[in-house]
């Protein structure tokens, strides 16, 4: 997709007022040339006031129309980008977790921030280019009136210059596309450097290797951008040379070939000199247009990638639909991870399990055994490639999926903390403050204006703050992935011996991944995961549990 295609798609039809403003401003600009030449040929030493008045009117018309065109194009571009950003974020909202993992955070960040910025910044250059192209067209018509030969020469040499620029431009487009890929790779590596800052600080070799990788990618990126600018500079120089050849031909060659040509030499020279500035602006806008074309194509490809893997219709969930459930049943569910070549790397399942309302269920197993993936399957964040999930015998399909998800409040190992409590409305600040105190956070952060004032906390404190949010959500099922990790022994004991039991006393269901074997006996049942499969389930049996 090109920028022109994007504009057509997003502008809801042709903007005739923009074209009209550009045409009138271009005609007015060309009119300036005509007025100057006509007044110079009037035969009087001092041009008449009539020419001065026309000159002022033409300039005023040019300024008004060009300013209108500039403002309308800027408004069109920003409105277009606003719709694009909203559409992409809407696709992200309705996308599945596996889709976002496959597409990649850096690619999404790059499109929403960098590519939209490239298009936004190109609007000014493209406005000048539109006005310049019209001025060149009208000036060419004026040259044709003065001399058909000069017109043919002008068209030939200008066309040659644009051909040279286009030839080099094709090389530049490939380099710009390569630079975009390197920018994404650089963003990925910088993200590693920031998110893994503590780990990097603890290992000099890791730090050296990481920043050597950053230096390498940055160097390649710099070289590609330098090559791109070098290509554009060479093409610009060659294009300028053709313009100078045109001036030389008009002034020195045509008078020798056509004796009658001298009568219009001054007007032609003035016209060609007048048009060189717009031609230069037109040529100078080509790099911005090329970058904007690539940005538009990257936006389109991201949208297609999200759309291809996102359901067309995402029904709204009913938080109360399954609130009084008795059992959640997983039957022979399976989920596989794949590498970039499409080869299967790890599979969880087939697994069958029944979760009873009001029970405490612990999930245990070694690192990498598939515990967290099982939680994502259980909560509906991953769609099983095989098998099914049902609630009290009702199968969970696409139409019921969001209602099913509304059962859960979860704190995953890679949880995210929001400073604002989105989705929690009409909160009682007293209740929030009481929970902060219960989680021993009253001196670490506060709740004001529907926000937590501080999120820069230790890992254990951040988990406790996430627990505050989870308790405020007050869902039927609480899912904890290593919640007790990073907590001191006293608070860990509070979690297992007090909090979880208090939740069960309120009718809540607790599903927790844990390594704390000293507390395993507190669970109603314990599920052991080994190599992606349920090895055994301890506790009171259920007919459909995997044993």
N, C-alpha and C positions, 0 to 999 in steps of 0.2 A: 504493500500500500504506500502511495506517495502522499506528500502533504496536500496536494490538490484533491486527491481522493478523500482524505480525512476532512478537509474543509467542506467538500460537497456533501459528505455524509452528515456532518454535524451542523451545517448552517441552515438546514431545512429549506433548500432551494436557493436560487441565485439571488444575490443581494444587488439588485439593480441600482439602488441608491449609491452603493459604493462604486460601481462601475461608472455611473453618471458623474459622480464627483471627480473620479480619476480622469475621465475623458475631458471634462470641462477644464480641470486644472492643467492637463496636458495641452489642450488647445490654447489656454491662456498663456502658458509658458512659451509655446511656439509663436503666439501672437506678439509676445515681447520682441522676438527676433524680427518678425515682419514689420512691426512699428519702427524699430530702430533702422532697418534697411530702407524702409519707405521714406522716413524723415531725412536720412542721409542723401537720398536721391531726389529730394524735393527741389533742389537747385537754389535754395536760399542759404545764406551764411548762418542764420539762426533759425532752427526749426520753429514752426508756428505753435501757438498755444494749443491748437487743436490736437496735434500729435502728442504734446505733453499731457493733455487731459486723457487722451486714449491710453497712453502709456500708464498713467496712474490707475485708471479703471481696470486695465488688464492685469496689472500687478495685484490690485486688491482682489480681483476675481480669483487669481491664482492662489493667493494666500488663503482666502476663505474656503475654496473648494479643496485645496490640498489638506488644510487643517481638518476639515470635515472628514475627508477620506481617511486620514491618519487615525482620527479618533474612532471612526466606525470600524476600521480594520482591527485596531487594538481591542475594541469591545468585542468584536466577533471572535478573535483569537482567545481572549480570556474566557468568554462564555463557552467556547468550544472545549477548552482545556478543563474548565470546571465540570462540564458534563462527562468528559473522559475520566477525570479523577473519581467522580462519583460512581461512574459505571464500573471502574476497576475495583473500587472499594466495595461496591455492591456485590461484585463477583467474588471477592475475597470473603465477604460476609456469608455468602451461600455456598462457598466451596467447602469441600471436605478436607480434613487434616492431611490426608495422604496427598491430595493435590498440591497443597501449599508446600509440603515437604519435597515433592518432585520438582515443582517449578523453581523453588529456591528464594529465600528472603532477599538476597542481594539483587537478583534480577527484578523483583517487584519494587524494591527501594529505588533502584536505578531508573526504572520507567517512571514511577510516580514523582520523583524529585528531579533527576537530571534531564531525562528526555522531554518532559513537559516544560522544563525551564529552557531547553534549547529551542523549542518551538515558540515559546513566549518571547524570547529574545530576538527571534528571527522576524517578528512582525514588523518592526521598524525598517529593517533592511528590505523586506519584501514590499512594503508600502512605497519606499523610495524607488525600488526596481519597477513596480507597476507604473508609477508616474513617469519614470525615466523612459520606459519602453514606449509609452504613448507619445512622449515628447519626441523620441527618436523617429517614431512613425510619422508624426505630423511634420517634423523637420525634413524628413526624407521626401514627403510629398512636396514641400516647398522647394527643395533642391530640384526635384523632377520638373517643376514649373519653370525654374530658371534654366536648366540644361539637362536634357535627356542623357547626354554622354556622361556628365558629372554624376548624375544619379546612378547610372549603371556601374560606374567605377566605384562609387561609394558603397553600393550594395555588395559588389564583389569583394572589396577589401574588408568591409565590416563582417560579411559572412565568413570570410577566411579567418578573421580574428576569432569569431565565435566558434568556428570549427576547431581551431587550435585549442581554445579554452575547453571545449567539450571533450576533446581527445584526452587532455590531461585530467579533466574532471572525472572521467571514468576510473582512472587510477586512484584519484583522491577518494572516491566513494568506497573503494575496496579498503583503503587505509583507514577511513573513518569507521567502517564496520569492524575492522580489527581492533581499533582503539576502544570501541564500545565493549568488546569482549574483555580486553585487558582492564578496563575500568571496573567491570564486575568482579574480575579476579582480584584486583587490588582492594576493592571494598570487602570482599570475603576475608582477605588476609588481615586487613585492618580490624575487622570485627573480631577475628581470633585474638589479635594483639590486645584489644580492649577487654573483651569478655574473659580472656585467659590471663589477665594482667598479673594476678597473684602467682599463678603457676610459672609464668615467664620470669618473674622476679626471683624465683627460687632456683632457677637453673640457668647458668650463664650460657651453656651450650644451646639450650632451647632458645634463649633470647637471641643469641648470635645467628642461629639458623633461621629463626622467624624473620628477623630484620634483614638478614641477607636475602631472604625470599622477597620481602617487601621492596628492598633495593633493586632486585632483579626485575620484578614486575614493573616498578616505577620507571626504571631505566628503559625497558622495552616500550612502555607506554609513551615516555618522552620521545624516544626515537621515532615511533610511529607518527606521533603528532608533528614532529619536526619534518619528517618526510612528507606528510600531508601539506604542511605550510609551504615546503619547498616546491612541491608540485604546483600548488596554486600560485606561488610567486613566479615561477617560470612561465606558466600559462598567462599570467597577467602581464608580464613583461613582453612576451611575444604578441599578445593582443594589442598592447599599447603601441608596439612598433608598427603594426599594420595601420593604426590610426595616423601615425606620423608619416608613413608612406603615402597615405591618402592625401594629407595636407601637401606633401611635396609634389605629388602628381598633379594636384589641382593648381598649385602655384607655378610650378616649373615646366611641366610636361604638356598639359592640355593647351596652354597658350601657344606653344610651338606647333601643335598639330591642328589647332582650330583658330585661325586669325580673328574670327568674329567673337571668340570666347571672351576677349578682354572686356567687353561691355558689361558682363555680369561677374567678372572675376572678384570684385570687392564683395558683392552680395554672397557669392558662393563660399568665399573664404570665411566670411563672418558666420555663415550658416554652419559650416563644417566645424569651425572652432567652437561655436555655440553648442553643437551636439556632442562634442568629445566628452564634456563633463558628464552628461547623462549616460553616455555609453560606458564611461569608466564606472559610474555608480551601478549600472546594470551588470557589468562584469564582476564588480566587487561583491554583488549580492549573491552570486552563484555559490560560493562556499557556504553561506548561511542557508541557502535553499537546499544544497546537498545534505548538510547536516540535519536540517529539518525533515527532509525526505526519509533519511535513515531513522531519525527519532520517531516519525510517524509509523514507519514499518515495524519498529521494535514495539511500539504501543499496540499495534494491530496484532502482532504475533503473540504478545503476552495475553491480550484479550482472548485470542483464539485458543491458546493453551488452557486458560482458565475455563473458557466456555465449553471446550470439548470434554472436560472431565467434571463439569458441574451440572447437577440436575436442573432441567428447565423450570420445573415447578417445585418450589420448596414451601410446603404448607406450614402455616403457623402452628406452634405447639400449644397444647392445652395443659397447663401445669397441674391441673387437678385430675386429669384423665386416669392416671395410674396411681394416684396418691394412696389409695387404699389397697394396693396390691398384696397378694399373699406369697407369690413365688415369681422369681425371674429365672427363666430356664434357657441355658445355652445347650444346643444340641449339635454335636459334631462340627462346631465352628472351626474355621481355619483361615489363617492370614499369612501371606508370604511377602517378604522383602526381595527386591530385585536390584541388580547393579545397573550401570548405565547401558550395558549391552543386553539387558533384559534377562540375564541369567538369575535364577533363584539363589539367594544367599542365605536366607534363614526363614523357617516356617514355624509358626505357632499353631498347634493343633494337629489333627482334629481333637477337640476338647469338648467335653460335656460336663455341665455343672448346674446345680440348682441352688439359688440363693433365696433363703426364706426371709420374709419380713420380720424385722425385730431381732435378727441374730447378729452376733459378732463373728465375722469370718476373717481369719488371717491367711494371707498368701505368702508362702515362703519359698526359698530357692536361691541358688547361686546367682552371681552377677551374670547378666546376659542370658539367663535361662528363659526369658519371655514374660516375666511378671508384669512389667509395665505395659507391654503390648496386650496382654490379657485384660488389663484394666481398660485400655483404650477400646478394645472390642466390647467389653462388658458395658461400658458407658455409651456405646454407639458412636464414638469418635472415629473408629475404623470400621468400615463395612466388611464383614467376613466374605471371603471369596467363595467359601462353601459353608454349609450349615445354616442354622437359623437361631434367632432369639425370640422368645415369646414371654408375655406377661400373663399369667393365669390362663394360659392356653391360647391367647390372642397373639398371632404372629406379628412381629414388628417389621413393617415394610416402610417404603419411603413416605407414605402418607402419615404414618404413625411415629416416624423416627424422632421428630422434635419433641413430641409429647413424651416419648420414652426418655429422651435426654433430660427433660425437665425433672426427672426423678432424682438426679444426682447433683451433689455439690462435691467438688473434687479438689484436692491439693496434690498435683503430680510432682514428681521429683524435679521437673523443669518448669515449675509454676511461674506465673507472671503476676506481679502485684500492680494493681491500678491505684493511682493516687486518689481518684474519684470513685465513689461507689456506684458505678453504673448499674442500672436495673434495680437498685434498692432505693425505693422512694419513701418519703415521709418517715424517715428514720427518727427514732427518739435518741437525741444525743446522750441522754443519761444512760440508756441501754448500751450504746457504743462505748461510753467511758467506763462503764462497769465491766465490760468484756476486756477492755484494754488493761484494766487493773487486774482482772483475773489472770490474764496472760503475762502479767508483770511488765507491761509496756507503758504504764501511765507516765513514766519519766522519760520515755524514749520518743514518743510521738503523741500528737493530739489530733482530735477530730474537730474540724472547723470548716464551715461553708461547704459541707458535704464532701470534704476531702481530708485525707491524712496529711498532716503538715510535714512529715518526714518519712522517707522510704529508705534512706541511706543507713541501713541497719546491718547487724551481723546476720549470717545465714540463719541461725537458729531463731533470732528475733523476727526476721522476715517470715519464717514459717509460722511463727505464732501470730503474726499480724494477718497472714493468709487464713489462719484458723479463725480469727475474729470475723473476717468476712464470710467464711464458710458457715459459721454459727448464725450470723445475721441472715443468711439466705434461708436457713431453716428448711432444707429439703428433706424428703423421706430417707434418702440414702446418702451416707457420708463415705467418700472414697479417699483414703490416705495412702500416699506412696512414700514410704520412708519418712513419715512426718516426725517420728521421734529422733531421727538422726540429727546431729548437731545440737541436741538439747542436753542440759546438765542432768545428772541423775535424779535430782529432786523433781524437776519439771517432767522428766520422762515418766517417773512413777505417777505423777499427777495425771498425765495423759492416759496411761493404761488403767490405773486403779480407780480413778475418779471420773474423768471427763467421759471416757467411752461408756462407762456404766451409766452415767447420768443420761447420756444420749439414748441408750437402749431403754432406760426407764421411761423415756418420753416417746417410745415406740419407734425410734429411729433404727435403721439398719447400718451397720458399720462394716466396711470392707477395707482391710488395711494390709499393705505390703510391709513386712517387717523382718528384721534380722535379730530382734531381741528375744533370744530363745528363753530367757528367764521369765518372760511374760506369755509364752505360748499357751500355758494352761488356762489363761483367762479367756481364750476364745471358745466359742461354742463349737467351731470346727476349724481345722487347719488344712489348707490345700497346698500340696508340695508340687512345684513346677520343676521339671528337669528337661533340658534341651527342647523347650517349646511344648512339652506335653505334660498333662497332669499325671504325676507319678502315683499319688495316693491322696485320699481325703480322710482325715481323722475326725472323730466326733460322731454324733448320732447320724445314722445312714439316711439317705434319701433314695427313692427308687431309681431316679434318673441320674444320680451322681456317678461320675467316673470313679471307679475304685481301683 
